[in-house]
Amino acid sequence: MQAEEDVKRYTPLAEVGAVSKRDLEIAISRYEAQKGELDAALAQLNVAKTNLGYATVTAPITGLIGYLPHELEILSVVHQMLSF
């Protein structure tokens, strides 16, 4: 992050007076604000992942489930014809 680099660069410069304390404080404030935004975004990501987990439905078995009455009647007739 640019703000983190600014804090690292300004800290030793502010100690020797090459950069004003105000500039260092602004860089620190900017860094903390961006860090807070990142933390908030990560929290939103975790909430979204949790909600996705609630929305995902997994079947206890694999395969297709359904009722097809016409196909079952046809299969029954074919089975009867093969039984003779």
C-alpha positions as CSV (number, residue, x, y, z in Angstrom):
1,M,0.0,0.0,0.0
2,Q,1.2,3.5,-0.8
3,A,0.1,4.8,2.6
4,E,2.1,2.2,4.4
5,E,5.2,3.0,2.4
6,D,4.7,6.7,3.1
7,V,4.6,6.1,6.8
8,K,7.8,4.0,6.6
9,R,9.5,6.7,4.6
10,Y,8.3,9.7,6.6
11,T,9.0,8.3,10.1
12,P,12.8,8.5,10.0
13,L,12.6,11.8,8.1
14,A,10.3,13.3,10.7
15,E,12.7,12.3,13.5
16,V,15.6,14.3,11.9
17,G,13.3,17.2,10.9
18,A,13.5,16.6,7.1
19,V,9.7,16.2,7.0
20,S,7.2,18.0,9.2
21,K,5.4,16.1,12.0
22,R,2.2,17.2,10.3
23,D,3.1,15.3,7.1
24,L,3.9,12.2,9.2
25,E,0.6,12.5,11.0
26,I,-1.3,12.8,7.7
27,A,0.5,9.8,6.3
28,I,-0.3,7.8,9.5
29,S,-4.0,8.9,9.3
30,R,-4.2,7.9,5.6
31,Y,-2.6,4.5,6.4
32,E,-5.0,3.8,9.3
33,A,-8.0,4.9,7.2
34,Q,-7.0,2.5,4.3
35,K,-6.4,-0.3,6.8
36,G,-9.9,0.3,8.3
37,E,-11.4,0.1,4.8
38,L,-9.5,-3.1,4.1
39,D,-10.7,-4.6,7.4
40,A,-14.3,-3.6,6.5
41,A,-14.0,-5.2,3.0
42,L,-12.6,-8.4,4.5
43,A,-15.5,-8.5,7.0
44,Q,-18.0,-8.1,4.2
45,L,-16.3,-10.9,2.2
46,N,-16.6,-13.2,5.2
47,V,-20.3,-12.3,5.6
48,A,-20.9,-13.0,1.8
49,K,-19.1,-16.4,2.1
50,T,-21.3,-17.2,5.1
51,N,-24.4,-16.2,3.3
52,L,-23.4,-18.2,0.2
53,G,-23.0,-21.3,2.5
54,Y,-26.6,-20.9,3.6
55,A,-27.7,-20.6,0.0
56,T,-26.0,-23.7,-1.3
57,V,-28.1,-26.8,-1.2
58,T,-26.3,-30.1,-1.5
59,A,-28.1,-33.4,-2.3
60,P,-27.5,-36.3,0.0
61,I,-27.1,-38.6,-3.0
62,T,-25.9,-38.1,-6.6
63,G,-28.2,-38.4,-9.6
64,L,-31.4,-37.0,-10.9
65,I,-34.7,-36.9,-8.9
66,G,-38.0,-36.4,-10.6
67,Y,-41.3,-37.9,-11.5
68,L,-42.0,-38.6,-15.2
69,P,-45.4,-40.4,-15.4
70,H,-45.5,-40.8,-19.2
71,E,-42.0,-42.3,-19.4
72,L,-42.8,-44.7,-16.6
73,E,-45.9,-45.9,-18.4
74,I,-43.9,-46.5,-21.6
75,L,-41.2,-48.4,-19.6
76,S,-43.9,-50.5,-18.0
77,V,-45.4,-51.4,-21.3
78,V,-41.9,-52.3,-22.8
79,H,-41.1,-54.4,-19.7
80,Q,-44.4,-56.2,-20.1
81,M,-43.8,-56.9,-23.7
82,L,-40.3,-58.3,-23.0
83,S,-41.7,-60.5,-20.2
84,F,-43.7,-62.6,-22.7
